[in-house]
Amino acid sequence: MASHDALLDFQLDEDRYVDLMTKLIGESEHVQNNPPKFVPQEDKVVQHLLEALRPYSTENGGPLQVEHVTYVPGRGNVIIKYLSEDAKGIVSFVGSHLDVVPANPETWERNPFKLVREGDRLYGRGTTDCLGHVGLITELFIALAKQKVKLSVNLVSIFIACEENSTIADVGVDKLLKDGRLDELKDGPVYWVDSADSHPCVGTAAAIAWTLHSKGHLFHSGLPHKGINSYELANEALIHIQKRFYEDFPAHEKEELYQFATPSTMKPTQVRIAEGSLNQLPPWTKILGDIRLTPFYTVDEAMSKVKSYVAELNDTGFAALPQRGPCSKYVIKSPEGEEIKGKVELEFEGEPFKGIACDLDSDGHHMLRQATKDVLGEANPFSICGSLPLVGDLQAAGFDIQVCGYGHSSVYHGDNEYCSISAMKDAFKILSRVIRGFSEKKA
């Protein structure tokens, strides 16, 4: 049995890693997540993980406790434990997920659902987000098992289902939390391995999806004074709402400390409009988008404020909105003299993801930062307005959540996604040193 100092010499087995990644990326077409069109079957990835881990599992005389936890058929999670009789703490790696965002083969230069190696790069959907991390941590636990490293801490890894889309609930980490399967992780740092660029990610934003629905009055476009153009109303209302949002949620002073790339934002990303001909004013328009809120503001406050902006517009007959020409009005009279009013409604879609500002004074942060510096020569913590599920809730519940990741943000969710073997080799060393640091501290 090796001492924890053996972790200083740990190296990622490149051939094993590429072989495992070939199998995982080969299933990526089946784990695309965008219901109802794409409902992932994460167990297609899980089968390869269980196969790789089986020789080192307790059922075959090895040290790894491996559990396949399923709440929805075909959509399992995987929990791996490497336990020590003398453990005085716990270190966990959570958040690496088994599903991927959709990929369109027509816009890729390579088959997104087949691992393609070109020099140091491994191409394929999920290489950066997040099957590359799943393969990395699987190989780390296998290496620990093969060398039977004696630790003073317990290690846990949880690979989660259903991370990329929250439409279907109680499949992945949300259900694991409800069932108390994460409770034991409170006794040590929880490394959420689903970021990128190899340095510690110390902050993420809340993500709040919204739909603005404007209702106008259908009429011939040659008689615009007799109709209400819902498209114009939606656009002017959104401009007003965004202006108010940025007044109430400006850049926060702590964003500089945490190195956030952007402040809080509210913006549209999609438009839907009533079908009709070019000579009709559309009776309804929907604009969809999101709010990305840095963790120094509360989600409830932002949602309440935005709702109030919409209520004020309706209550004042859109007096604050400019008209687009003399016939562009949002309150008109019918031929009978009755008042016809446009209307805007705003609804929030699904449960928001809460942001997180990691504890910069915790042992978890210091250990990750030092390990990163030891391997890369420097550690440059950063924050982004991307969002992760449950991390804010877990932090509020007392977990020390630290975020890291070793793919490339430049191809996150993009075409021709890839990870670098060299970056994953460095990641293997960083995570090994984190484990060693905590084992030495607890010894």
N, C-alpha and C positions, 0 to 999 in steps of 0.2 A: 504493500500500500504506500503510495507516494504522499509526501507532505504537501501542504498548500503552496509551498515555494515552487513546486513543479509547474504551477500555472504561469510562472514567468517565462517558461519556455514553450508554452502551448502555441501550436501552429495549426491553422486550418488546413485540413487535408484537401488539396485542390481537386484531385480526381474524384474523391467521394462527393464533394460539394457539387461539382458539375454534374455528376451522375444523378444525384438526388434532384437537383434543379431541373434537369431534363425531364424527369418524371412529373414534377410539380407543374412546370409551365405547360407540359403536355395536357394538363387537365384544365388550364385556365379558361378555355372556351366554355367549360361547364360550370364555372364558378363566377361568371359575370353577374353583377348585381345591379339591376335596375327594373324592379317589378312594375307592371306585370309582364313585360316582355322577357326580362331575364330574371329568373329566380334561381340563385346558385344552389348547387348540390355539393356542399363543402366536403362531404364524405369521400368524394372522388379524390380529393387531395389527402384527406385523412388516411386513406388506405395505404398510401405510400409512406406516410410518417410512421404508422404502426408497424409496417413491414421493416423499416429501417431500425426502429427502436426495439423490436421484439427480441433480438438476440441478447440484449443488455437489460431486459426487463426482469422484474422479480419472479415472474412466472417461469423464466428460464434460468434462474439462479443468479441473475445480475442485480445491480443496485437500484435500477430505475423503476419507480412506480409510475405506470402509464395508465391513464384512465381516459376513456372515450365517453364524453358526457353529451347526451343528445336530448333535446327537448322537442325538436321537430324532425320527423323521419328524413334521413339523408342529409341533415344539416348539423353535424356534430362539432363539438369543441374538444380540444385535447389538453389534458393536464399532465405534466411530467414533474415528478418529484425526485430529488436526490437528497436523501436524508442522512443525518449523522447522529449517532447515539449521544454524542457530547455537544450537540448544538446548543448555542446560547443566543441564537437570533435567526433571522431569516432574510434572504435576498430573493426577490422575484422579478421575473421578466414577463410582462403582460402586454397585450395590445397588438402583437403581431397577428395579422388576420388571414383567414383562409379564402376570402372572396376578393374579387378584383372589380374595377370599373370596366364597363364595356370597351371593346376595341373594334374598330372598323377596318377589316383587312384591306379595303380598297384605298385607304389613305396611308397605310404603312408601306415602308419599303421592303419589309420582311414579313413573313407569316407571324402574326402576333401570338399565335397559340402553339408555337414550337420554339424551343430554345435554340438560338443561333449564336454561336461564339465567333467573335471577330477580334482577335488579339486579346486584350485585357477585358473586353466588354462581353457581357451576356445579355442578348436582346430577347425580349418577350414580355407580354403583358403580365405584370406582377413581379418582375425582377426587382424593381425598386419599391413598389407598393403592392403587396408586402410579403410575397412568397419568398423573396430573397432573404428576408429576415427569418422567416419560418425555417428555411433550410439551414441558415446560419446557426440558430439556437439549437436546432435538432442535432447538428454536428457537434456543437459545444457540449451538450449533455452526453452524447456518445463518447466523446473524448474523455470526459470525466469518469464515465463508467469503465472504459477500457483501462485507464490508468489507476482506477480505484483511489482517487485523491481523497485524503482525509481532511475534512473541513470542520471548522468550529461553528458553521452556520448551515442551516437547511437551505436548499435551493428549490425554487418552484418556477416552472414556466407554464403559461396558459396561452394556447393558440385559440383565437376566438373566431366564431362564425359571424356573418351578417354585420360587418363593420361599415361597409360602403354605402348602405342605404338603411334608414330606420323605419321604412314604411311598415315592415313586418316586425312586430315586437316579440320579445320573449324567446329569442333564438340563441343569442350569444351572450356577451358579457353582462347585458342588462339582467338577464335571467339568472346568470351565475351569481350576481350580486344579491338579487332578491333571495336566492336559496342559501345565502351565507357561505358560498364556496370561496369567497375572497377574504373572509374575516381574518383568517390566520395571517394574511399578508401585512396586516397593520403593524406587526412587530418588527418591521424593517423597511428598507426602501423598496418602492415598486418602480421598476424601470419600464416605462411604456415605450416599447421599441417599434415605433411607427413614424419616425420623422425622417430626415435626410441630411446629407452633407457632412456627416461624421462628427460634428461638434455638438455639445449639449444644446438642446432646444429648451429654453427656460420660460417660454411663454407662448400661449396660443389664445385665439379669440373665441368668443361665443359665436355660434352660427344660428341665426333666426330667419327662417324662410317665411316669406309673406306673399300674399296675392292682393293686388289692388284692383277692385272691380268697379268700373264706371258704367252707369246706366244713362243712356241718352234717349232720344226720340227719333225713330226711323222716319226719314222723309227723302224726297227727291233732292239731289245735290244742286239742281238748278234753282231750288227754292229754299236755300239754307236757313232763311229767317223763320221757316216753319218747322224746323227740326232742331235737335240738340245732338251735336257730333260727339259721341262718346269717346272717340279716339283723341280728339283735342282736349276734352275734359280730363281724360286720364293723364295725358302728358303734362298739362298745366298743374293738375293736382299733385302729381309726383314731384315736379320741380319745387313746388311750395313745401311739400312734406320733407324733401331732402334738405332744403334750405333750413327749415326749423330743426331738423335732426342735427345738422352740423353746428348750429348755434348752441344746442343743448349738450352735445357730446363732442367737444373739441378735443384736440390732441391732449393727452393727460401727461402730467410732469413725470410720472413713473415710466412712461413708455421709453424714454431715453435710457434710463437705468437698465431696463430689460432688453434694450436694443431691438425694439419692434421696428419692422421695416415700414409699416404704415400705421396710421391711427385708425380709429373706428370708422367704418364706412357703411353707407346704405345706397344700394344701386339696383337698377333693373337688369335682368339677364334674359328674360323671355317676354314675348308679346303674343296674345291670342285675341282674335277679333271676330265678330259675327260675320258669317259668310253673306255675301251680297254682291251686287254689281258695282261697277265703278261710279255709277250715277246715284248711289244711295249713301246717305249718312248712316254709319254703323250704329245700331241701337245699343250695343254693349262692347266693351273692351276690357280685357284682363291683362294687367302687367304683373309679371312675377319677378321676384328677386330675393335678395337676402340682406341682412344686416350682419356685419362682422364687428363684434364689440370687444374691445380690449378688456382684460379681466379687472380693470380698475373701476369699471361701471357695472351695475347690476342688470341682469337680463330683464327682471320684472319692471325696473324703472324705464328701460328703453321701450319695452312693449307698451307700457301704459302711456308714455309720452306720445308715441307714434299714433296710438289710437285717439288721443286727444286732438292731435292735429286734424285728423279726418273728421272728427265730430264737429270741430269748429268750422270747417269748410261747409259742411252740410247745414249747420245751424245759421250761418250768415249768408246763405244763398250764394256762396262762392265769390263774395265781394272782394276777397284778397287776390283773386285770380285775374290776370289780364285777359282781354279778349283778342282773338286773332282776326281782326277786321271787324267791320260794323255789323256783320250778320252772324258772328260767332258768339252765341249767347248760351247760357246754361240754365236760364229760367225764361220761359216764353208763355204766350197766351194761346189757347186753343181757339178755333173759330167761334166757339160758344162763349169765349171770354174767361174760361177756366185756366188757372195757372198750372203749367206743366214744369216740373223741376227735374233737372238732372240729379244724380245721386252718386256718391262714391262710398264704397265699403272696403275695409281692409281686414283681412283675416290672416292669422298666423298658421302656418302649415306644420303639423307634427310637433314633436317635442324639440325644443331648442337644445343644441349642444352648448354647454357652459365652457367658458374659457378658463385658463389656469395661469397663474403666476407662480412658478415653482419656488419653493423655499430655498433661497440662496445661502442660507446659513446651516442647512441640514448636512448630516454626514453623507447622505445619499448624493447630494450635489457635489460636495467636496471630493468624494471618492471618484465620481465620474469625471469631474474636471481634471483631477490629478492623473487618472489613468489615460485620459485623452492626451494630456500634455506629454506624458511619458512616451506614448507611442508615436504621436504626430509631431512632437516638438513644440506644440502650442495648443492652447484651448481657447476658442473664441465663441462663447455662448451667444445665442441669438434668439429672437422671437419672431413669429410670423402670425398672420391672421388666418392661417388654416385652422381647422377645428378637429378635435378628437372626441369620441363618445365617452361620457361618464367621468372624464378625468377631473372636471370641476367638482362633480358630486362626490367623488372619492376623496379628493383633497378636503372638502368640507366635512367629510365623515371621519377625518383624522389620519388618512393615508399620506405618507410622504411620496408624492408622485414626482418622478423625474423623467424627462422625455429625451429620447435619443433615436438615432436612425442613421443608416449607412448607405442608402441609395443616393440618388441625385435629384434634387428638387427641380432641376431644369427640364426633366422629362416626367415629372409627377403627373399622372393621369393623361399624359400626352401620347402622341404617335411615336413609334420607334423607341419605346421605353427600354432602358437598360440599367444594369448595375455593373460595377467594376469588380473584378476578382481581387485586385489589389486593395480596394477599399474594404471588401469583406474580410480579407486577411487581417487588415488593421483592426477591423471591428472585433474579430475573434480575439485578438490580443487585448484590446481595450476591455471587453467584457470579462476576460479571464483575469485581468488585473483588478477589476472591481471586485470580483469574487474573492480573490486572494487578499485584497485589502481589508475586507470585512472579516474574513476568517482570521487574519492576523490580529485584528482589533479585538475580536471576541475570545481569542485563545487565552 
